[in-house]
Amino acid sequence: MVDEGRLWFLDWLRVLAVAGVFVFHTLRPFDDGDWHVKNAQTSEGISVAIAFLGLWGLAFFFMISGAAVWLALRWRTATGFLRERLLRLLVPLVVAYMLLSPPQYFIEEHHKGRSHDSFLGDVKTFFSDLRGDPPLWLRDTYHLWFLVYLLQFALLGLPIFLWLRGPQGRRLVDWIAVRSERPGRILLLAVPLVPVHLLFQAAPGPDHGWGEFVFFFDFFVVGFLVLSDDRLIAAVRRNAVHGLALGLGAFLVGLITGIMDFLDAWWENPAYSWPYVWYFTLITFAVWGWLVAALGFGLRLPAFQRPLPVPLARAAMPFFLIHQPVILVIAYYVVGWNAGIPTKYAVLMPAAFLLSALLAWLLSVLPGVSMLFGVKRQAVSTSS
């Protein structure tokens, strides 16, 4: 099984995923899609960048989280695991939702002209009805939908993970691992995911609905599966270049065949069709290719085989929680300037990063506060 000296790469990849989410959100005011704060002028190039990052970045985040579950279950019972997930996910979710979602609601409502009320008036409106559609269950979660998903994934995935650790599950893992030893075979793990994604993605529902839920849950489980066997880890490491070729190739084929125009119309009215089958099959293969590439190169890089600096490790979760409200506050003013997108972004990105990093560091070191924002009580020697 995986030895302790090879676990640090997951921590580094998790930090890179958080950084990727930050960049993604700093670009959102300038793409063609709807968001909480929008610039009057948008950019087609940024829209393509958003499509690229959104294609695999969040799936990568969930895959890393699934891999961390395998590590956590090495040291904990099922009950201990659930207790730890509730402490690390539910507590910061509740705290961040109560403290950070109302300001984001206030900013969005005023930016879009839907409210002219005071901050306290909008806060009262926000808390007047918190019910949302499943699988989020809450309204206006903003970027915290990720934690809502992750908490449910831990609960729903636990029986699967315990089964995979048992005799029958180990036989399945062994069967997959043996067939993944030949070059490129690990990329075929996308094949069984395709029909599942095609079945659910076009299902009717709200934003962040069941189709997206199933899509990300699949990669969460795959992350656990890959880390559960040395042969699968080795296959991912060997096939990093193959994964890069698949991810880039499928992404370019999608662009050439018109996936951007298709998705622009499809998101407004999701439906099953032959173009839907073609494009979402491409998406599944592209995502899995990029995930194999990212995980494989992470395994190869010598710099990722050493511990994260403790301040960086402790500040990762607070940074994730605080970064989007900071971006919205700054963007609210920046998008109103009489300047081009490059000038606005040159101010928004570094300003949001510096302020988010400062606040994340403070939240990670304040006694009694850090635990409320998902910081572990002390640094540990392995990812979990």
C-alpha positions as CSV (number, residue, x, y, z in Angstrom):
1,M,0.0,0.0,0.0
2,V,0.9,3.7,-0.2
3,D,3.8,4.6,2.2
4,E,4.0,7.8,4.2
5,G,6.8,9.3,2.1
6,R,4.5,9.5,-0.9
7,L,1.6,11.4,0.5
8,W,2.7,15.0,0.5
9,F,1.8,15.5,-3.2
10,L,-1.9,15.5,-2.2
11,D,-1.5,18.4,0.1
12,W,0.3,20.4,-2.6
13,L,-2.3,19.5,-5.2
14,R,-5.1,20.5,-2.9
15,V,-3.4,24.0,-2.4
16,L,-3.0,24.3,-6.2
17,A,-6.7,23.4,-6.6
18,V,-7.7,26.2,-4.1
19,A,-5.5,28.6,-6.1
20,G,-7.2,27.4,-9.3
21,V,-10.6,28.1,-7.8
22,F,-9.4,31.6,-6.8
23,V,-8.3,32.4,-10.4
24,F,-11.5,31.0,-11.7
25,H,-13.6,33.3,-9.5
26,T,-11.5,36.4,-10.3
27,L,-12.2,35.8,-14.0
28,R,-15.9,35.3,-13.6
29,P,-16.8,39.1,-13.7
30,F,-15.4,39.2,-17.2
31,D,-16.8,36.1,-19.0
32,D,-20.0,35.8,-21.0
33,G,-21.9,33.9,-18.3
34,D,-24.1,35.2,-15.5
35,W,-22.4,35.7,-12.1
36,H,-22.9,37.7,-8.9
37,V,-21.0,40.8,-10.1
38,K,-20.5,41.4,-13.9
39,N,-18.5,43.8,-15.9
40,A,-20.3,45.6,-18.7
41,Q,-17.7,44.4,-21.2
42,T,-17.0,40.7,-21.4
43,S,-14.3,38.6,-23.1
44,E,-14.7,35.6,-25.4
45,G,-11.2,34.5,-24.5
46,I,-11.9,34.6,-20.8
47,S,-15.1,32.6,-21.5
48,V,-13.0,29.9,-23.1
49,A,-10.5,30.0,-20.2
50,I,-13.5,29.6,-17.8
51,A,-14.8,26.7,-19.8
52,F,-11.4,25.1,-19.6
53,L,-10.9,25.6,-15.9
54,G,-14.5,24.7,-15.1
55,L,-14.3,21.6,-17.2
56,W,-11.9,19.7,-14.9
57,G,-10.8,22.0,-12.1
58,L,-13.7,21.3,-9.7
59,A,-13.7,17.6,-10.6
60,F,-10.0,17.6,-9.7
61,F,-10.8,19.2,-6.3
62,F,-13.4,16.4,-5.6
63,M,-11.0,13.7,-6.8
64,I,-8.3,14.9,-4.4
65,S,-10.9,15.0,-1.6
66,G,-11.9,11.4,-2.4
67,A,-8.2,10.3,-2.2
68,A,-7.9,12.0,1.2
69,V,-10.8,9.9,2.4
70,W,-8.8,6.7,1.7
71,L,-6.0,8.1,3.8
72,A,-8.4,9.2,6.6
73,L,-9.9,5.7,6.8
74,R,-6.5,4.2,7.4
75,W,-6.3,5.8,10.8
76,R,-10.0,6.1,11.8
77,T,-13.0,3.9,12.3
78,A,-16.1,4.7,10.3
79,T,-17.6,6.5,13.3
80,G,-14.4,8.4,13.9
81,F,-14.3,9.4,10.2
82,L,-17.8,10.7,10.3
83,R,-17.1,12.7,13.4
84,E,-14.0,14.2,11.8
85,R,-15.9,15.1,8.6
86,L,-18.6,16.8,10.6
87,L,-16.0,18.8,12.5
88,R,-13.9,19.7,9.4
89,L,-16.8,20.3,7.0
90,L,-20.2,20.9,8.7
91,V,-18.8,23.4,11.3
92,P,-17.0,25.7,8.7
93,L,-20.0,25.3,6.4
94,V,-22.4,26.6,9.0
95,V,-20.1,29.4,10.2
96,A,-19.3,30.5,6.7
97,Y,-22.9,30.4,5.5
98,M,-24.1,32.5,8.4
99,L,-21.3,35.0,8.2
100,L,-20.2,35.2,4.5
101,S,-23.3,34.4,2.4
102,P,-25.4,37.4,3.6
103,P,-22.7,40.0,2.5
104,Q,-22.5,38.3,-0.9
105,Y,-26.3,38.4,-1.1
106,F,-26.2,42.1,-0.3
107,I,-23.5,42.8,-3.0
108,E,-25.3,40.8,-5.7
109,E,-28.7,42.2,-5.1
110,H,-27.4,45.8,-5.1
111,H,-25.2,45.3,-8.1
112,K,-28.0,43.9,-10.1
113,G,-30.5,46.5,-9.0
114,R,-32.8,44.1,-7.3
115,S,-32.5,45.8,-3.9
116,H,-32.0,49.3,-2.5
117,D,-32.4,48.2,1.1
118,S,-29.8,48.6,3.8
119,F,-27.3,45.9,4.6
120,L,-29.3,44.9,7.7
121,G,-32.5,44.9,5.6
122,D,-31.0,42.6,3.1
123,V,-29.6,40.3,5.8
124,K,-33.1,40.1,7.3
125,T,-34.4,39.1,3.8
126,F,-31.7,36.6,3.4
127,F,-32.5,34.8,6.6
128,S,-36.3,35.0,6.1
129,D,-36.2,31.8,4.1
130,L,-33.1,29.6,3.8
131,R,-34.8,26.6,2.1
132,G,-33.3,25.5,-1.2
133,D,-33.7,22.8,-3.7
134,P,-31.9,19.5,-3.3
135,P,-29.1,18.5,-3.5
136,L,-28.0,21.8,-1.9
137,W,-31.0,22.1,0.4
138,L,-30.1,25.7,1.2
139,R,-30.6,28.8,-1.0
140,D,-27.8,31.2,-1.9
141,T,-24.9,29.0,-0.9
142,Y,-22.6,30.8,-3.3
143,H,-19.2,29.1,-3.4
144,L,-20.1,27.0,-0.3
145,W,-22.0,24.6,-2.5
146,F,-18.7,22.7,-2.7
147,L,-18.8,22.0,1.0
148,V,-22.5,21.0,0.9
149,Y,-21.5,18.5,-1.8
150,L,-18.4,17.3,0.0
151,L,-20.3,16.6,3.2
152,Q,-22.9,14.6,1.4
153,F,-20.3,12.7,-0.6
154,A,-18.6,11.7,2.7
155,L,-21.8,10.3,4.0
156,L,-23.0,8.6,0.8
157,G,-19.5,7.4,-0.1
158,L,-18.7,5.8,3.2
159,P,-20.6,2.5,2.6
160,I,-18.9,2.2,-0.8
161,F,-15.5,2.9,0.6
162,L,-15.9,0.3,3.4
163,W,-17.0,-2.2,0.8
164,L,-14.0,-1.4,-1.4
165,R,-11.8,-2.1,1.6
166,G,-13.4,-5.5,2.2
167,P,-12.7,-8.8,0.4
168,Q,-15.2,-8.4,-2.4
169,G,-14.2,-4.8,-3.0
170,R,-10.5,-5.7,-3.0
171,R,-11.2,-8.2,-5.7
172,L,-12.7,-5.5,-7.8
173,V,-9.8,-3.2,-7.2
174,D,-7.4,-5.9,-8.0
175,W,-9.2,-6.7,-11.3
176,I,-9.1,-3.0,-12.3
177,A,-5.4,-2.6,-11.2
178,V,-4.3,-5.7,-13.2
179,R,-5.9,-4.3,-16.4
180,S,-4.5,-0.8,-15.8
181,E,-0.9,-2.0,-16.0
182,R,-0.7,-1.7,-19.8
183,P,0.0,1.8,-21.3
184,G,-3.0,4.0,-21.5
185,R,-5.4,1.5,-19.9
186,I,-6.0,3.7,-16.8
187,L,-7.7,6.2,-19.1
188,L,-10.4,3.6,-19.8
189,L,-11.8,4.3,-16.3
190,A,-13.8,7.0,-18.1
191,V,-15.8,4.4,-20.0
192,P,-18.1,3.3,-17.2
193,L,-18.6,6.9,-16.1
194,V,-20.0,8.0,-19.5
195,P,-23.4,6.3,-19.3
196,V,-23.9,7.5,-15.7
197,H,-23.1,11.1,-16.7
198,L,-25.3,10.9,-19.8
199,L,-28.2,9.6,-17.7
200,F,-28.1,12.4,-15.1
201,Q,-26.6,15.5,-16.6
202,A,-29.7,16.4,-18.6
203,A,-32.1,15.6,-15.7
204,P,-34.3,18.6,-14.9
205,G,-33.3,20.6,-11.8
206,P,-31.8,23.8,-10.5
207,D,-28.2,25.0,-10.8
208,H,-25.8,22.6,-8.9
209,G,-28.5,20.0,-9.3
210,W,-28.5,16.2,-9.3
211,G,-26.7,15.9,-12.7
212,E,-23.7,17.9,-11.4
213,F,-23.9,16.1,-8.1
214,V,-23.5,12.7,-9.7
215,F,-20.8,13.9,-12.0
216,F,-18.6,15.1,-9.2
217,F,-19.5,12.2,-6.9
218,D,-18.1,9.8,-9.5
219,F,-14.7,11.5,-9.5
220,F,-14.8,11.6,-5.7
221,V,-15.1,7.8,-5.6
222,V,-12.5,7.5,-8.4
223,G,-10.0,9.4,-6.2
224,F,-10.5,6.9,-3.4
225,L,-10.2,4.0,-5.8
226,V,-6.9,5.2,-7.4
227,L,-5.2,5.8,-4.0
228,S,-6.3,2.4,-2.7
229,D,-3.8,0.4,-4.7
230,D,-0.2,1.0,-5.5
231,R,-0.6,-0.4,-9.0
232,L,-3.3,2.2,-9.8
233,I,-1.1,5.0,-8.4
234,A,1.8,3.8,-10.6
235,A,-0.5,3.6,-13.6
236,V,-1.6,7.2,-13.1
237,R,2.1,8.3,-12.7
238,R,3.1,6.5,-15.9
239,N,0.3,7.8,-18.0
240,A,0.5,11.5,-17.1
241,V,1.5,12.4,-20.6
242,H,-1.2,10.1,-22.1
243,G,-3.8,11.8,-19.8
244,L,-2.6,15.3,-20.9
245,A,-3.0,14.2,-24.6
246,L,-6.5,12.9,-24.0
247,G,-7.6,15.9,-22.0
248,L,-6.2,18.4,-24.5
249,G,-7.3,16.5,-27.5
250,A,-10.9,16.0,-26.3
251,F,-11.1,19.7,-25.3
252,L,-9.8,20.9,-28.7
253,V,-12.2,18.5,-30.5
254,G,-15.0,20.0,-28.5
255,L,-14.0,23.5,-29.4
256,I,-13.7,22.7,-33.1
257,T,-17.0,20.9,-33.2
258,G,-18.9,23.8,-31.5
259,I,-19.2,22.8,-27.8
260,M,-19.3,26.4,-26.6
261,D,-22.3,27.3,-28.8
262,F,-24.0,24.0,-27.8
263,L,-23.5,24.6,-24.1
264,D,-24.6,28.3,-24.3
265,A,-28.0,27.0,-25.6
266,W,-28.1,23.8,-23.6
267,W,-27.7,25.3,-20.2
268,E,-30.8,27.4,-20.8
269,N,-32.9,24.3,-21.7
270,P,-31.1,21.0,-20.8
271,A,-32.4,18.1,-22.9
272,Y,-31.3,14.7,-24.2
273,S,-30.2,14.7,-27.8
274,W,-27.5,13.2,-30.0
275,P,-25.3,16.4,-29.8
276,Y,-25.7,16.1,-26.0
277,V,-24.4,12.5,-26.1
278,W,-21.4,13.6,-28.2
279,Y,-20.4,16.6,-26.2
280,F,-20.9,15.1,-22.7
281,T,-19.0,12.0,-23.7
282,L,-16.2,14.3,-24.8
283,I,-16.4,16.1,-21.5
284,T,-16.1,13.0,-19.4
285,F,-13.0,11.8,-21.3
286,A,-11.5,15.3,-21.3
287,V,-12.0,15.7,-17.5
288,W,-10.6,12.2,-16.8
289,G,-7.6,12.9,-19.0
290,W,-6.8,16.2,-17.2
291,L,-7.2,14.5,-13.8
292,V,-4.8,11.7,-14.7
293,A,-2.3,14.3,-16.0
294,A,-2.6,16.6,-12.9
295,L,-2.3,13.7,-10.5
296,G,0.4,12.0,-12.5
297,F,2.6,15.0,-12.7
298,G,2.0,15.8,-9.1
299,L,3.3,12.3,-8.3
300,R,6.4,13.0,-10.4
301,L,7.4,16.5,-9.2
302,P,10.2,16.3,-6.6
303,A,9.0,19.5,-5.0
304,F,5.7,17.9,-4.2
305,Q,7.3,15.0,-2.2
306,R,8.0,17.2,0.8
307,P,5.7,18.7,3.5
308,L,3.7,21.8,2.9
309,P,4.9,24.8,5.0
310,V,2.7,24.7,8.1
311,P,1.2,28.2,7.7
312,L,0.2,27.4,4.1
313,A,-1.4,24.1,5.1
314,R,-3.4,25.7,7.9
315,A,-4.6,28.6,5.8
316,A,-5.9,26.6,2.8
317,M,-9.4,26.1,4.1
318,P,-9.9,29.6,5.5
319,F,-8.6,31.0,2.2
320,F,-11.2,28.9,0.3
321,L,-13.9,30.1,2.6
322,I,-13.0,33.8,2.5
323,H,-11.8,34.4,-1.1
324,Q,-15.1,34.8,-3.0
325,P,-16.6,37.4,-0.6
326,V,-13.4,39.3,-0.9
327,I,-13.5,39.1,-4.7
328,L,-17.1,40.3,-4.8
329,V,-16.4,43.3,-2.6
330,I,-13.5,44.5,-4.7
331,A,-15.2,43.6,-8.0
332,Y,-18.3,45.5,-7.0
333,Y,-16.3,48.7,-7.3
334,V,-13.7,47.7,-10.0
335,V,-16.3,46.8,-12.6
336,G,-17.7,50.3,-12.5
337,W,-14.4,52.0,-13.5
338,N,-13.9,53.5,-16.9
339,A,-11.1,51.2,-17.9
340,G,-10.5,48.1,-19.9
341,I,-10.6,44.5,-18.7
342,P,-6.8,44.1,-18.5
343,T,-6.6,47.1,-16.2
344,K,-9.5,46.0,-14.0
345,Y,-8.2,42.5,-13.7
346,A,-4.7,43.7,-12.9
347,V,-6.2,45.4,-9.9
348,L,-8.8,42.8,-8.9
349,M,-6.7,39.7,-8.9
350,P,-3.7,40.8,-6.8
351,A,-5.8,42.9,-4.4
352,A,-8.2,40.0,-3.8
353,F,-5.3,37.6,-3.3
354,L,-3.4,39.7,-0.8
355,L,-6.5,40.5,1.2
356,S,-7.8,36.9,1.1
357,A,-4.3,35.6,2.1
358,L,-4.1,38.0,5.0
359,L,-7.5,37.2,6.3
360,A,-6.9,33.4,5.8
361,W,-3.7,33.6,7.8
362,L,-5.5,35.5,10.6
363,L,-8.3,33.0,10.7
364,S,-5.8,30.1,10.8
365,V,-3.9,31.4,13.8
366,L,-6.5,33.0,16.1
367,P,-7.2,30.7,19.1
368,G,-10.7,29.3,19.1
369,V,-11.5,30.8,15.7
370,S,-9.3,28.6,13.5
371,M,-11.3,25.4,14.2
372,L,-14.5,27.2,13.2
373,F,-13.0,27.7,9.7
374,G,-11.9,24.1,9.2
375,V,-8.3,24.3,10.4
376,K,-6.8,21.1,11.9
377,R,-5.8,21.4,15.5
378,Q,-2.2,20.6,14.6
379,A,-0.2,19.8,11.6
380,V,0.0,16.1,10.8
381,S,2.6,14.1,8.8
382,T,0.2,12.8,6.2
383,S,-2.7,14.0,4.1
384,S,-6.0,13.1,5.6
